[in-house]
Amino acid sequence: MMGPAHSLSGAAAWLGVGAATAAAGHPMPWPVLVVGALICAGAALAPDLDHKAATISRAFGPISRALCEIVDKLSYAVYKATRKPGDARRTGGHRTLTHTWLWAVLIGGGASAVAVLGGRWAVLGLLFVHMVLAVEGLLWRAARVSSDVLVWLLGATSAWILAGVLDQPGNGANWLFDAPGQEYLWLGLPIVLGALVHDIGDALTVSGCPILWPIPIGRKRWYPVGPPKAIRFRAGSWVELKVLMPLFMLLGGVGGAAALGVI
């Protein structure tokens, strides 16, 4: 799928989690719901770090472009080193390493560790990166015609304000993990969810997605998981733009309202 659809699906997924926790009798504080949805929307773009033309490659100028080059080469090297006889030959690393459950877990776990061990500035850094990505994905039309500096300023301002809100007692800095020193440990959860939602979205397209790597399936280690080919679609097609994106917005709205107790 394309960047905007990925971000919408990420936000909708976290709002759905919020609705589920509310239904279970443990509602999220509203700042956790909002911040988690934005982080998840941003994190849903991150697996495309292996694609030099993806939205994330433009998000941070030369830094993100260089990072995409590195991740593409790393992913390709891992693919070549671990492929089985049934896996196709490739010339690049797109939709390989960063499109797996293992990558999602590692990147989310790493983010949680950074948040806990790095303190406030680490939390601000994580929020800044994901706020910028959320702007690029959810407000993509405006982001395309705005300067990068304006998008970065919006991301930095949002990160600063949201971190301040979360720091207030009862607003969710210690949501889910309330032992001393575990503040913000939960930040990795929307990052894991965003990556997995991205992979599921790509699995619906014609190429499928090797979500299960490194678990082998038959003669393949990079098995392209997906539904029957007859119901898959091409990225950027009318199915994505006219069906899935409105559906994600509807589900996100319903999930958010349920999470806040409105319905």
N, C-alpha and C positions, 0 to 999 in steps of 0.2 A: 504494500500500500504506500501511498504518498504521505509526506510529513503531516499535513493537517489532519488526515484521517487517523494516523497513529496517535497524535496528541489528543484528539477528541476521545478516542477509545481508551487512552490511559486515564484521562480525567473521569470518564464515565465509570471505569473499573473501580477507582478509589471511592467514588461516591456510592457505588454499589456496596463496597465493603462497609462504608459508613452506615448504609441502610441495614446491612446484615447485623452489625454490632448493636444498632439501636433495637432491632427486633429481638435480639438475644438479651436485652436488658442492660447492656453496657454501652450506652451511646458515647461517641467521640465528643470531646470538647470541640466547639465550632472552629477554633483556630486549627486544630489538627485536621479536621475535615477539609478546610480550605487549603491549607498549606500542603497537605498530602495530595490533594487533587492536582495542584499546580506542579508539585514535584513529579508526580506520576505522569502528567502530561509532557513534562520535559524529558523524563527518563524514557518515555516511549519513543523518542527520537534517537537515543544514544546507540542502539545496536547498529545503526547505519554509519558508525565510525569507520566501517570498512569500505565505504562508498564515497569516492572523491567528489561526486556530484550531488550528494544528499544535502538536506537542509542543514544538518549539524556541521557540515564542512564549511559553511559560510558564516556560522553563528559567531565565531570569535576571530574572524579574519585569518591572518597568516598562521596563527597558533593552531586553530582547528584544522586548517588545510594540511599543515605539516603532520599533525597527529593522525589524520585520516590516512595519509600516505604510509605512516609507520604501522598503523593497525592493519591496513590492507596487506602489507608485506608479511606481517606477523601471522595473520590469519591464513594467508596462502601457504606459508611455510608449515604451519600446523596441519593444514589440509593434506599437503603432499606427504608429510611424515606419518600420517595416521590413516590414510585412505586404504580401503580394501579393494580387491580386484573388481568388484561391481560398481565402485564409485567412478563417476565420469572424470575425464581429464579436464583441468581448468587452467585459465590463464590469470586469474585474480582471486582475491579472497572474499569477495562480497557474498553475503549469506552463508558464511561458514562459522568460524569460531564465535563471533559476537552474537550469533543468532541461535544460541544453545541455552538450555536450562542451566548448565554449569556456569557459563559466563554470567548469567543473570544473578545467580546466587553469590558468586565471587564478587561481583561489582557492588551488589547490595551489602554484603558482609563487610567489604572494604570501606564503604561509605559509613556504615555504623561505627566501625572502629575509628575512623577519622573523626567522626563527630564526638565520640566519647573521649578519645585521647587528646584531640587537638583543641578542645575548648571552644570558646565563643567564636574566635576568628575562623576556625575550621567549619563551624556550623554556618557562619555567614558565607564562607566560600562555597559550600555545597548548595546553599539556598540561591546564591547569585547565579551559579552555573545553570541550575534547573529553572530559575525564573526567566533567564534569557532564552533558554530553549523553549519554555512554555509560551513566551511571547512569539517566538519564531514559528511555533506550530499552531497555536490557537488564533493568533492575530496575524497570520501570514501575509494577508493582503497589505496591511499597514506596514508590517516589518519590511516587506520587499521594497517599498517606496521611501522608507525612512533611512536615515544614516545609521550605520552600526553604532556610533557613539550614543545616539538617542536610545537605541534598544538596550545598550549596556547600562546607561543611566537609569532607565526604567527598571531593569533587573536588579541593579544595586540598591535603588531606593526601596523596591519591594522587599528585597532580602532583609534590609535593615529594619523596616517597619514590622515585618512579619516575625523576625527574631525577637524584637522587643515585645510584641504581643504574646508570643509563646512563653517568654520568660516570666510573665505575670503569674502569680499563684493560681492554680486551677485551670490554666489555659492550655496545658498539654505538653510542657517540656519533658515531663516524666510520665507521659501517657504510656500505658502498657508495661513499662519497665520502671518501677518506682523505687528500686533500691538506691542508696546513695552512690553517686558516681555514674549512674546509668541514664542520666538525662540525655535525651535525643538519640538514644539507642534505636528507637523506632524509625528514625529517618531512613534506614536502609530498606524498610518494608515497601514503601511506595516505589522505590527504585527497582527492587526486584520485580514487583508487579508490573511496572511500566515496561521493563524489558520483555517479560513473558507475554504481555498483551501485544507488544510489537511482533514477537515471533508468531503468535497465533494469527495475527492479521496477515502476515506474509504467507503463512501456511495456506490461507484461503486463495492465494493467487496461483497462476498457472505453474510457477516454478516450485511451489511448496517451500518448506523450511526445515532444516535439519535440527529441530528442537531437541531431539533425544540424544545427540552426540554427547559422550563417546560410546553410548550403548549400541552395539552392532545389531542390525536387522538383516538377516540373510547374508548376502554377499556384500552388503554395504555398511559402512560405519557412519556415513553422512546421508542417511536415508531422508529424502525430502518429504516430510510428513505433510499430509493435507487431505481434504475430502476427495471424493471421486472427481476425476478431471472434468466431467461434464458440468459440474456446478462451480468450478473455479472461475476466476475473472482476471483480467489484466489490470495491473496497477494503473490508476488514473482513469479507468473506464467509467462509464455511466453508472455501473453498479455501485462503485465506490462513492462517486460524487452525489448521485441522486437517491441512493437507497441507504447505504451504510452510514454516511456522515449525518443525515437527518436522524437515523435510528440511534446513533451514539448520543446526539444532542438530547433526544427524547428520553433515553434511558438515564443519561446523566441528570437531567432535570428531575425525573421521578425519584432517582436514588438520592439526590441531594435533599429533596423535600421530605422523603421518608427518614433520612438520617437526622434532620432537624426537627422531626416530629410534626411537620406541617400536615402530612397525610398519614 
